[in-house]
């Protein structure tokens, strides 16, 4: 393992057609914090906002959630998330890994409700919290 590999700064994305959640964290700590909820139009993000986040946080690795079905099969959103990951790599030349994100949005909603937060997830998204769970899943798998 290369020196410093365990101390990488990682940025995670929870891809969605209306919103994209972003989180950041350190691999060594194994935890992340919500960073941003970015609007998307039918899955097309504001690339300038993503560029600003990448410039500010300088991650050594980007992880993108892959919303597999419970039986491990892929669906349309998997293809779109993979395409988003390829575009991140192509535009910004950062290493990108895909991470199984099954149930992260469900878990993030449960966390919000347990904490007494709003249940209006249409207006108050949990995608940034889901991105934290994606990042933490990736860290556990390393």
C-alpha positions as CSV (number, residue, x, y, z in Angstrom):
1,X,0.0,0.0,0.0
2,X,1.5,3.4,-1.0
3,X,2.5,5.7,1.9
4,X,-0.2,8.1,2.7
5,X,-2.9,5.9,1.1
6,X,-4.8,5.6,4.4
7,X,-4.9,9.3,4.8
8,X,-6.5,10.2,1.6
9,X,-9.1,13.0,1.4
10,X,-12.2,11.4,-0.1
11,X,-15.3,13.1,-1.7
12,X,-18.5,11.1,-2.1
13,X,-21.5,11.7,-4.4
14,X,-25.0,10.4,-4.0
15,X,-26.2,10.8,-7.6
16,X,-29.8,11.6,-8.3
17,X,-31.9,13.0,-11.1
18,X,-33.1,16.0,-9.1
19,X,-30.4,16.4,-6.5
20,X,-26.8,15.2,-6.0
21,X,-25.6,14.9,-2.4
22,X,-21.9,15.6,-1.6
23,X,-19.8,14.6,1.4
24,X,-16.2,14.7,2.3
25,X,-13.9,13.0,4.8
26,X,-10.6,11.4,5.5
27,X,-10.0,7.7,4.8
28,X,-8.0,7.3,8.0
29,X,-10.9,8.6,10.2
30,X,-13.5,6.5,8.3
31,X,-16.1,9.2,8.7
32,X,-17.5,12.0,6.6
33,X,-19.5,15.1,6.9
34,X,-22.3,16.5,4.6
35,X,-20.9,19.1,2.3
36,X,-23.6,20.1,-0.3
37,X,-26.9,19.4,-1.9
38,X,-26.5,20.3,-5.6
39,X,-29.5,20.7,-7.9
40,X,-29.6,18.5,-11.0
41,X,-31.8,18.7,-14.1
42,X,-32.8,15.2,-15.1
43,X,-29.4,14.0,-13.7
44,X,-27.4,16.8,-15.3
45,X,-25.4,18.5,-12.5
46,X,-24.1,22.1,-12.3
47,X,-20.6,21.1,-13.3
48,X,-19.3,24.6,-12.2
49,X,-20.5,23.9,-8.6
50,X,-18.8,20.5,-8.7
51,X,-15.6,22.1,-10.0
52,X,-15.6,24.6,-7.2
53,X,-16.1,21.8,-4.6
54,X,-13.3,19.8,-6.1
55,X,-11.0,22.8,-6.2
56,X,-11.7,23.8,-2.6
57,X,-11.5,20.3,-1.0
58,X,-8.8,18.7,-3.3
59,X,-9.9,15.1,-2.8
60,X,-7.4,12.4,-3.8
61,X,-10.3,10.1,-4.5
62,X,-14.0,10.4,-5.5
63,X,-16.6,7.7,-4.7
64,X,-20.0,7.6,-6.3
65,X,-22.9,5.6,-5.0
66,X,-24.2,2.7,-7.1
67,X,-27.9,2.1,-6.3
68,X,-27.9,-1.7,-6.9
69,X,-31.2,-3.7,-6.6
70,X,-31.5,-5.9,-3.5
71,X,-30.7,-9.0,-5.7
72,X,-27.4,-7.3,-6.8
73,X,-28.8,-6.6,-10.3
74,X,-28.3,-3.2,-11.9
75,X,-31.1,-0.8,-12.9
76,X,-31.4,2.4,-15.0
77,X,-30.1,4.6,-12.1
78,X,-26.9,2.4,-11.9
79,X,-26.1,3.2,-15.6
80,X,-26.7,6.9,-14.9
81,X,-24.6,6.9,-11.8
82,X,-21.7,5.1,-13.7
83,X,-22.0,7.7,-16.4
84,X,-21.8,10.5,-13.8
85,X,-18.7,8.8,-12.3
86,X,-17.1,8.6,-15.8
87,X,-17.8,12.2,-16.5
88,X,-16.3,13.2,-13.1
89,X,-13.1,11.3,-14.0
90,X,-13.0,12.7,-17.6
91,X,-13.7,16.3,-16.7
92,X,-11.6,16.6,-13.5
93,X,-9.0,13.8,-13.8
94,X,-9.7,12.4,-10.3
95,X,-9.7,8.7,-9.6
96,X,-13.3,7.5,-9.2
97,X,-14.6,4.4,-7.5
98,X,-18.2,3.1,-7.4
99,X,-19.7,2.0,-4.1
100,X,-22.7,-0.1,-3.3
101,X,-25.2,2.4,-1.9
102,X,-28.2,0.2,-1.3
103,X,-30.5,1.6,1.4
104,X,-28.3,4.7,2.2
105,X,-31.1,7.1,1.4
106,X,-33.5,5.0,3.4
107,X,-31.0,5.0,6.3
108,X,-30.4,8.8,6.0
109,X,-34.1,9.5,6.2
110,X,-34.4,7.3,9.3
111,X,-31.5,9.3,10.9
112,X,-33.3,12.6,10.1
113,X,-36.6,11.4,11.5
114,X,-34.9,10.0,14.6
115,X,-33.4,13.4,15.2
116,X,-36.7,15.1,14.9
117,X,-36.0,16.7,11.5
118,X,-38.4,17.5,8.7
119,X,-40.1,14.6,6.9
120,X,-40.6,16.7,3.8
121,X,-37.8,15.0,1.9
122,X,-38.9,16.5,-1.4
123,X,-38.0,19.9,-0.1
124,X,-35.4,19.0,2.5
125,X,-33.3,16.3,0.8
126,X,-31.1,13.8,2.6
127,X,-28.8,13.2,-0.4
128,X,-25.8,14.9,1.4
129,X,-26.4,12.6,4.4
130,X,-26.7,9.6,2.0
131,X,-23.3,10.7,0.5
132,X,-21.8,10.5,4.1
133,X,-23.1,7.0,4.4
134,X,-21.6,6.1,0.9
135,X,-18.2,7.5,2.0
136,X,-18.3,5.6,5.3
137,X,-19.3,2.4,3.5
138,X,-16.3,2.8,1.2
139,X,-14.0,3.4,4.1
140,X,-15.2,0.2,5.9
141,X,-14.6,-1.8,2.7
142,X,-10.9,-0.7,2.5
